[in-house]
Structures are given as structure tokens and as C-alpha cells.
């Protein structure tokens, strides 16, 4: 087998770097999205656990933290831009590091490991482990009781009492999402300030249980019978019996109704 030419080697190297760059971009994007979702879920859970004045205070804290982080982010971005303007060689260093990482990520010997790692999902833990969608909907509907809308914190308390295991606000949010419902803001309950909650009308009902299979040999209404109509049993010839000498009768089956017969009396002549 002849060695590849320089042009062939360059094309193969470019293809490997391009593939590696796609893998790196996909992995970094997936990690960033996962991190953002995790931070958002924890933040909303922390905010949803409070109500009234406490909820307003937590919201103010979050807004202040967002303002501070924005200031820090803008300052860091400006510092990095100024540093790159003064020292452009840093861009070449960053490009070299990226090419090395892309070359390693695009190694054909890696096989489908990155795709498998992305498709793999962590095992579900907490109170939702092992529950089907119908079971989750049933639990949530029972927790509503007669209330048309319930706060997330109240649902967590009721589910903890009903199941005997701890339920957090994040668990309730995950359960509502899996059940096909949605968590809303400004939900009201008697004697409580408006807070994050769930409306019963927005939660789908559990799917009805499938009907039991028909008993073998019994024809369900609307279905065709598996057997044909009963066949009529022919009778024998005339029965020479009667109430006196010279009398007789014949039994004839009705072809339309196997349970119906016609009796013909006749007189036997000698």
C-alpha cells in the first residue's frame, strides 16, 4: 500500500480538524445549556419556596445579583478585548490550543463515544423515580384536593404527607412538567399571598385504564361472531305415533331458527 501524498494528508487533516471542531462546539454548547438550565431551575425553586414579602425580597436579591453579574461580565469582556488589542499573539495561542483540541476530538479511534455520552441521561432520582406519567398525574390531582389552584410549596407539603417521602419545590416542578402541566406565577390561594403555583385546569387527567379483554366464547356487541349460525339438525322421517290407531305426525325444523319446529299431523291410510 502506497503512502498518502501531501495533498491527501492535508485533506485528511483538515477533515479531522473540522470534525473535531464540530464535536467540541457541540459538547461545549451542551454543557453550557445544561448549566444554564440547572441554575435557572435552582433559582426558580428558591424563589418559589417563598411567598408574600419574602418572595419580593428574594426577587430583589436576584435582580441585584443579576445587575452585579452584568457589570462584572461587561468589565471582563472589555478587559479581554483590550488585552487582545495590546497582545494579538494571544489569539494565535488560543487558535493553536483549539486546533490541538479539535485534532484530538476528531480522532477516528474515539468511535461513537462522544455521541453515546451525550445521549446518556443520568438515572432519575428522588420521589419521581420509577413513576409513570399516569401515576404522577394521579398524585398531583389527589394533592389538589378541592382547590382549583395550589402553590408549589403547598403541593410539596401535601405530596410529602401523601407519599411519606420528602418533596421539594424542584420535585414538584419536574412532576408538573412530566405530567404535561405548567407552573405559573401569580397563583392565588385563600389566606395566602399570590405565588408560583399550578392550576388544576392546566393539568391533564390520567389516561383511562384499558377495558378488560372479552371472555373467550362471548361475542361483544358490535363485533362479528367467530362462529357461524347454528346448523339445523334434520329430523328423521315421519314418526308413526299419535293418539289412536291410524294417526301420525312429522316434525320439520325451521331453517331460519334452529330452535323452532313445525309439527305436521296427518292421518295414515291403509
For each residue, the residues with C-beta under 8 A, 3 or more apart:
1:
2:
3:
4: 8 9 12
5: 8 9
6: 9 10
7: 10 11
8: 4 5 11 12
9: 4 5 6 12 13
10: 6 7 13 14
11: 7 8 14 15
12: 4 8 9 15 16
13: 9 10 16 17 103
14: 10 11 17 18
15: 11 12 18 19 106
16: 12 13 19 20 102 103 106 107 108
17: 13 14 20 21 99 102 103 106
18: 14 15 21 22 102 106
19: 15 16 22 23 105 106
20: 16 17 23 24 101 102 103 104 105 106 107
21: 17 18 24 25 98 102 105 106
22: 18 19 25 26
23: 19 20 26 27 102 105 106 114
24: 20 21 27 28 98 101 102 105
25: 21 22 28 29
26: 22 23 29 30 114 118
27: 23 24 30 31 105 114 118
28: 24 25 31 32
29: 25 26 32 33
30: 26 27 33 34 118
31: 27 28 34 35
32: 28 29 35 36
33: 29 30 36 37
34: 30 31 37 38
35: 31 32 38 39
36: 32 33 39 40
37: 33 34 40 41
38: 34 35 41 42
39: 35 36 42 43
40: 36 37 43 44
41: 37 38 44 45 170 173
42: 38 39 45 46 170
43: 39 40 46 47 62
44: 40 41 47 48 173 196
45: 41 42 48 49 168 169 170 173
46: 42 43 49 50 58
47: 43 44 50 55 58 59 62 196
48: 44 45 151 152 153 169 173 183 195 196
49: 45 46 152 153 169
50: 46 47 54 55 57 58 195
51: 54 55 151 153 192 193 194 195
52: 55 56 192 193 195
53: 56 57 193
54: 50 51 57 58
55: 47 50 51 52 58 59 193 195
56: 52 53 59 60
57: 50 53 54 60 61
58: 46 47 50 54 55 61 62
59: 47 55 56 62 63
60: 56 57 63 64
61: 57 58 64 65
62: 43 47 58 59 65 66
63: 59 60 66 67
64: 60 61 67 68
65: 61 62 68 69
66: 62 63 69 70
67: 63 64 70 71
68: 64 65 71 72
69: 65 66 72 73
70: 66 67 73 74
71: 67 68 74 75
72: 68 69 75 76
73: 69 70 76 77
74: 70 71 77 78
75: 71 72 78 79
76: 72 73 79 80
77: 73 74 80 81
78: 74 75 81 82
79: 75 76 82 83
80: 76 77 83 84
81: 77 78 84 85
82: 78 79 85 86
83: 79 80 86 87 90
84: 80 81 87 88 90 91
85: 81 82 88
86: 82 83
87: 83 84 90
88: 84 85 91 92
89: 92 93
90: 83 84 87 93 94
91: 84 88 94 95
92: 88 89 95 96
93: 89 90 96 97
94: 90 91 97 98
95: 91 92 98 99
96: 92 93 99 100
97: 93 94 100 101
98: 21 24 94 95 101 102
99: 17 95 96 102 103
100: 96 97 103 104
101: 20 24 97 98 104 105
102: 16 17 18 20 21 23 24 98 99 105 106
103: 13 16 17 20 99 100 106 107
104: 20 100 101 107
105: 19 20 21 23 24 27 101 102 110 114
106: 15 16 17 18 19 20 21 23 102 103
107: 16 20 103 104 110
108: 16 111
109:
110: 105 107 113 114
111: 108
112: 115 116
113: 110 116 117
114: 23 26 27 105 110 117 118
115: 112 118 119
116: 112 113 119 120
117: 113 114 120
118: 26 27 30 114 115
119: 115 116
120: 116 117
121:
122: 125
123: 129
124: 128 129 130
125: 122 129
126: 129 171 174
127: 131 159 163 165 166 167 171 175
128: 124 131 136 171 174 175 178
129: 123 124 125 126
130: 124
131: 127 128 135 136 139
132: 135 136
133: 136 137 178 179 180
134: 137 138 206 207
135: 131 132 138 139
136: 128 131 132 133 139 140 175 178 179
137: 133 134 140 141 179 180 203 204 205 206
138: 134 135 141 142 206
139: 131 135 136 142 143 159 162 163 175
140: 136 137 143 144 155 159 175 176 179 181 198 203
141: 137 138 144 200 203 205 206
142: 138 139 145 162
143: 139 140 150 155 158 159 162
144: 140 141 147 148 150 155 200 203
145: 142 158
146:
147: 144 150 189 200
148: 144 199 200 201
149: 187 188 189 197 198 199 200
150: 143 144 147 154 155 158 187 189 197 198 200
151: 48 51 154 155 187 189 192 195 196 197
152: 48 49 155 156 169 172 173 183 195 196 197 198
153: 48 49 51 156 157 169 195
154: 150 151 157 158 189 192 197
155: 140 143 144 150 151 152 158 159 167 172 197 198
156: 152 153 159 160 167 168 169 171 172
157: 153 154 160 161 167
158: 143 145 150 154 155 161 162
159: 127 139 140 143 155 156 162 163 167 171 172 175
160: 156 157 163 164 165 166 167
161: 157 158 164
162: 139 142 143 158 159
163: 127 139 159 160 167
164: 160 161
165: 127 160
166: 127 160
167: 127 155 156 157 159 160 163 171 172
168: 45 156 171 172
169: 45 48 49 152 153 156 172 173
170: 41 42 45 173 174
171: 126 127 128 156 159 167 168 174 175
172: 152 155 156 159 167 168 169 175 176 198
173: 41 44 45 48 152 169 170 176 177 183
174: 126 128 170 171 177 178
175: 127 128 136 139 140 159 171 172 178 179
176: 140 172 173 179 181 182 183 198 203
177: 173 174 181 182 183
178: 128 133 136 174 175
179: 133 136 137 140 175 176 203 204
180: 133 137 203 204
181: 140 176 177 198 202 203 204
182: 176 177 198 202
183: 48 152 173 176 177 196 197 198
184: 187 196 197 198 199 202
185: 194 195 196
186: 194
187: 149 150 151 184 194 195 196 197 198 199
188: 149 192 194
189: 147 149 150 151 154 192 195 197
190:
191:
192: 51 52 151 154 188 189 195
193: 51 52 53 55
194: 51 185 186 187 188
195: 48 50 51 52 55 151 152 153 185 187 189 192
196: 44 47 48 151 152 183 184 185 187
197: 149 150 151 152 154 155 183 184 187 189
198: 140 149 150 152 155 172 176 181 182 183 184 187 202 203
199: 148 149 184 187 202 203
200: 141 144 147 148 149 150 203
201: 148
202: 181 182 184 198 199
203: 137 140 141 144 176 179 180 181 198 199 200
204: 137 179 180 181
205: 137 141
206: 134 137 138 141
207: 134
208:
209:
210:
211:
212:
213:
214: 218 219 220 223
215: 218
216:
217:
218: 214 215
219: 214 223 224 225 226
220: 214 223
221:
222:
223: 214 219 220
224: 219
225: 219 228
226: 219
227:
228: 225 231
229: 258
230: 258
231: 228 258
232: 253 254 255 258
233: 253 258
234: 253
235: 250 251 252 253 261
236: 239
237: 250
238: 248 249 250 266
239: 236 248 249 250 251
240: 248 268
241: 247 248 249
242: 246 247 248 249 265
243: 247
244: 247
245:
246: 242 267 268 269 270
247: 241 242 243 244 265 267 268
248: 238 239 240 241 242 265 266 267 268
249: 238 239 241 242 263 264 265 266
250: 235 237 238 239 263 264 266
251: 235 239 261 262 263 264
252: 235 261 262 263 264
253: 232 233 234 235 258 260 261 262
254: 232 257 258 260 261 262
255: 232
256: 260
257: 254 260
258: 229 230 231 232 233 253 254
259:
260: 253 254 256 257
261: 235 251 252 253 254
262: 251 252 253 254
263: 249 250 251 252
264: 249 250 251 252
265: 242 247 248 249
266: 238 248 249 250
267: 246 247 248
268: 240 246 247 248
269: 246
270: 246
